[in-house]
């Protein structure tokens, strides 16, 4: 934990780290029904610098995996490993850990980690974001394919490209169907878990903010 919180912003490796406060946090659909905490830390004793850590329970994977794939058995370690492969800049700032009976992963909350507000982006900005995310997803899928499979996918995409639409019609229809399914699953998830969000007493020391 000390290495994690001192790895950013040129913080001293041996800086004193103190827990100032912690609170249960319910934020976003992925946290519903699971443990999530915000922890306020003080770093060093001169500048009085503080940071906010996000502690989130790691869920069991829903997506299947190849039988011969090397996958961490611990859910939090799997999440961290996946982040380091897909987005190293984020994954290297994450740490797998344990709370009583639960696997959790930790990271410092930073302004640059905020989600994109697509509706507020200009057209050229939205296209750059789409290109970046497409590369992340494309590389992740490409790593799971052999050379001949990758060439086959590329040929299929080119062969089915419409002259009047950039995306193949089957891909466009699949994305729309996926969006509908996602919204339905999200609302059902909220219905099931919002009334019964878990709480957990932790022996965390609390002190007045500096």
N, C-alpha and C positions, 0 to 999 in steps of 0.2 A: 504494500500500500504506500509506503514512504517513497519507493522508487516511482510509483505511478504519479503521485501528486507533485513530485519535485521534478518530473521530466519535462514539464512545460514552462515556458516563460522564464527560462534561465534561473530557476529556483535552485538554491543550494542543496546538494545531495544529502547533507547532514542536517537540514533545517528541522527545527522542532515542529511536530504536527500534533495539533490538539483538536479534539472533537468539541465544538461549541454547542451544537444542538442537532436534533434529528426529528423528523416527523414522517408519519405514514403519508403516502402521496398516491392519489388516484388520478392518472393522466393517460388519456388515449385508450383506444380499444384494446391494444395488446396487453395492457396492464390490468384490465378488468378481471376480477376473480383471482388475482395473484398478488404476491407481496411486491411492494415498491416503496422505497424510502428516499427522501432527500436528506443528505447529511452535510451540515455546514462545518468546514474545517478551517482552523487558523494555521497559517504556515509562517514559521519564523517569529522572532520576538522583537524585531526592530521596526519593520514597515507595517506590521499588523495586517499582512495580506491574508485574504480569505478566499476559499473556493467552495463550490457547491458540487457534491458528488451525488450521482444517481446510482442507486442500488436497486437492481431489478431482478426478479425471479425469472429464471430461464425455463421455458416450457419445453415439453417433450416434442421432438420433431414430428410433424405431420407428413411431410413429403417422404416418399420412399427413397432408399439408397441402394446402390449396387451392392451385390453380395460380397464382392471382393474389395470394396472401398474401405480405406482406413478412416474411421470415424471415431472421435472421442466418445467414450461411454457416458461421461458426465455432460449433462445438458448445457451447463454454463461454459465448459471448456469447448463444446461444439460451437456455441454461438460466437465465442471469441475467435476460434480458428476460422470460422466462416467469414467474419468481419475482416480478419487480416488478409484473407485471400481476395475478397471482393473490394475492400476499401482499406488498404494498408494505413492510410493517414488516420483513419478512425480506429481500426483494429489494434494498432500499436498503443493506443491510449486506453485500452480496456483490460480488465483483469477478472479472472474467474475466482469465485470464492464460495464460502459456505455461511449460511445462517442456520440456526438449529433445524435440521431436517430438510433444508431447502438449498438448491444450487442457485447461486446468484452471480450476476456479472456487474462490474462497477466501471464507471467512467466519469470524468469531470464534465459538467455541463458548460458548454461554451456557446457564445452567440453565433459563431459560424456553423454550429451544428443544427441550427433551426431548420425546419422543413421549408421547402420552397412553397411560396404562395403563388401558384401558377396563374391564377386569375389577375394577379397584380403585375405580372411580367409583360414586357413588350414582346412583340412577335419574334424579333431576332434573339432576344434573351431566352424565350421559351424554346426556340429551336436548338439553341446551344445546350440547354438543360436536357432536352430530349435526346440529343446526340450523345451526351455524356452518359446518361442512364442506359441508353441502348448499348453502348460499348461495354458497360459493366455487366449487363445481363448476357450480352453476346459472348463475351470472353468466358463467363462462368459456364455457359452451355457448351462452348467449344472445347473446354478442358475435359468434358465428359465424353467426347466423341473421338473416334479414330479418324485418320486423315481422309479415308474414302467417305465416311459419313459426313464430314464437314463439307467436302466437295459436292456431295449429293444434295445437301441442304441448300448450298449456294445456287446450284443449278435449278432447284425447284423454285426458289424465290425469283430467279431471273425469268424462268419459263412462265410463271403465273402472274407476272407483272402486267397490270392493265395499262393501256395507253392513256387513259384519262384519269387514273388514280395511282399515286405513288406506291400505295400498299397493295399487295395481292388481296383479292376479294375474300378469300377464305381466312386470311389473317385478320382483316378488318372485322369480319363477322365474329371471329373467335374472341377478339378483344372486347367487342360490345357485349357479347354473352358473358364474358368473364366479369366485366364491370357490374352487370346486373346481379350475377351470383354473389359477388363480393359484398354489394350493398345489402342483399338479403341476409347473408351470413353475419354481417356486422350488426344489423339490427337485432337479430336473434341472439347474438352473443351479449349485447347490451341488456336485452330483456332478461336473460338468465342470470347474469352476474352482478349487475349494478345494485340490486337490493341487498345482496349478501357479500359485499366486498370484505375480505378478511382483515383482521387486525392482529397485531402481534406485539407483545410487550418485550422490549429489549433492554438489557442493562446498560444503556448509554448514558454517560454523564452529560449533564446539561449545565451550561454556564451562560451568563449574560453576554450578548455580542459585544465585541470590542469596538 
